[in-house]
């Protein structure tokens, strides 16, 4: 081979090598098909498959922050803020834009209930993006959970300044500031109490806090005063302020010792805070004042179980059923009480399950409870049949899918079991 030929071959090999190196080193960029597949999984609620797709993208695109951001957003939708923050940290490490990750960071902190960190992050983000609704709402919620009504009101005013024509924000500001001219044009003295209870009925406990605190301080008549203290105590308990909650609940029972609701809420508080003896005392007062209430009987049974005295449980659960013979919810609650404790006494939980099925034969919960009970007895075929019915009535019940997976696993059908477990995980059942 001539020298010229050798040079040409050598140059050709070098060029090929350089092209190969260039091809291997180049960033392949986003794969639109993979992105579309992952987003289709998210849209379908197949979060496990979407998680896998985004993690594959993370591995194949080590410099791209987008897969990590998408994964963090997925975990937020999946209500898993811990994993979401880990994914977001990776996106930040890869150089994600603050305009995007800052808002998601605030949302994840709020989902985790990290209120102090939420305030810090939202304040910093609003300095750069003062009208961001996600940050404003998170900051408002954080102040309310920390029982900071003045700061929450200031945040609402700040929000209203950026959205002066938004009637919902105007009403929110009026609710927090106590603008009775807007809330109660008739100048009702119990305006704050009315609005606080309205928020409770809507399920928005944080927004109930400030009007109920004002109501508890106001010069109301006896009936309004004990009601304000009772519901403020319950609100504080739900927002994570057990000490002040107890003070107001006790005050409600002192102001109106003849009212069973105050004793019922106080007993529920003690039951939820590891004081079964005190719970039993308060619930007994509620029962004496309102012996026909099945909820008090149900809670009394729970207090007995919490105290480790199981002898009287069946008596109280029987009393609950007898006071609500046509109420499927009470039958279901009694059945769940026994099943969660793997407890079988007398004709429970079967009696409550049979009642639930008779009263609500098209309720997924009734069939779920039947399937759960059969699982505990190792009647796996019967369990699967009941759980299939539960899933048919409520395809979005993660608990039903999980229990169904257990039945399939015991019946030697591992692939179907794994599909059921995956569906339960997709639905957020952990």
Long-range contacts (C-beta under 8 A, 24 or more apart in sequence): 27-61, 27-63, 27-64, 28-60, 28-61, 29-61, 30-61, 30-64, 30-66, 31-57, 31-60, 38-70, 42-74, 42-77, 45-426, 45-427, 46-426, 47-74, 47-77, 47-78, 47-425, 47-426, 48-422, 48-425, 48-426, 50-74, 58-90, 62-94, 63-94, 64-94, 65-90, 65-91, 65-92, 65-94, 65-95, 65-96, 66-91, 68-94, 68-96, 69-96, 69-100, 69-101, 69-104, 72-101, 72-104, 72-108, 73-104, 75-108, 76-104, 76-107, 76-108, 76-111, 78-428, 79-111, 79-428, 81-108, 81-109, 81-111, 81-112, 82-112, 84-108, 84-111, 85-109, 85-112, 98-128, 99-128, 99-129, 102-128, 102-129, 102-135, 103-129, 103-132, 103-134, 103-135, 106-134, 106-135, 106-138, 107-134, 107-138, 109-138, 110-138, 110-141, 110-142, 113-145, 113-240, 115-141, 115-142, 115-145, 115-146, 116-142, 116-146, 118-142, 119-143, 119-146, 130-158, 130-162, 131-162, 131-163, 133-159, 136-162, 141-206, 144-206, 144-207, 144-209, 144-210, 144-239, 145-206, 145-239, 145-240, 147-209, 147-236, 147-239, 147-241, 147-244, 149-176, 149-209, 149-210, 149-213, 152-176, 152-210, 153-177, 153-210, 172-207, 175-199, 175-207, 175-210, 175-211, 176-207, 176-210, 178-210, 178-211, 178-214, 189-218, 189-219, 189-220, 189-224, 190-215, 190-218, 190-220, 190-224, 192-218, 193-218, 193-220, 193-224, 193-227, 193-228, 196-228, 196-231, 196-232, 196-235, 197-227, 197-231, 200-231, 200-235, 205-235, 205-238, 205-239, 206-239, 208-235, 209-235, 209-236, 209-239, 216-248, 222-255, 222-256, 223-256, 225-255, 226-251, 226-252, 226-255, 226-256, 226-259, 226-262, 227-252, 229-255, 229-262, 230-259, 230-261, 230-262, 230-265, 233-265, 233-266, 233-269, 234-265, 234-268, 234-269, 237-269, 237-272, 242-269, 242-273, 245-269, 253-282, 253-285, 257-285, 258-289, 259-289, 260-285, 260-286, 260-287, 260-289, 260-290, 260-293, 260-296, 261-286, 263-289, 264-290, 264-293, 264-295, 264-296, 264-299, 267-296, 267-299, 267-303, 268-299, 271-299, 271-302, 271-303, 271-306, 274-306, 276-303, 276-304, 276-306, 276-307, 277-307, 279-303, 279-306, 280-304, 280-307, 292-323, 293-323, 294-319, 294-320, 294-321, 294-323, 294-324, 294-327, 294-330, 295-320, 295-330, 297-323, 298-330, 298-333, 298-334, 298-337, 301-337, 302-337, 305-337, 305-341, 305-343, 310-343, 310-345, 313-343, 313-345, 314-345, 314-346, 314-348, 317-348, 317-352, 321-351, 321-352, 321-355, 325-355, 326-359, 327-359, 328-355, 328-356, 328-359, 328-360, 328-363, 328-366, 331-355, 331-356, 331-359, 332-356, 332-360, 332-363, 332-365, 332-366, 332-369, 335-369, 335-373, 336-369, 339-369, 339-372, 339-373, 339-376, 342-376, 344-376, 349-373, 362-393, 363-393, 364-389, 364-390, 364-391, 364-393, 364-394, 364-397, 364-400, 365-390, 365-394, 367-393, 367-400, 368-397, 368-399, 368-400, 368-403, 371-400, 371-403, 371-404, 371-407, 372-403, 375-403, 375-406, 375-407, 375-410, 378-410, 380-407, 380-410, 380-411, 381-411, 383-407, 384-408, 384-411, 396-427, 397-427, 398-423, 398-424, 398-425, 398-426, 398-427, 398-428, 398-429, 399-424, 399-429, 401-427, 401-429, 402-429
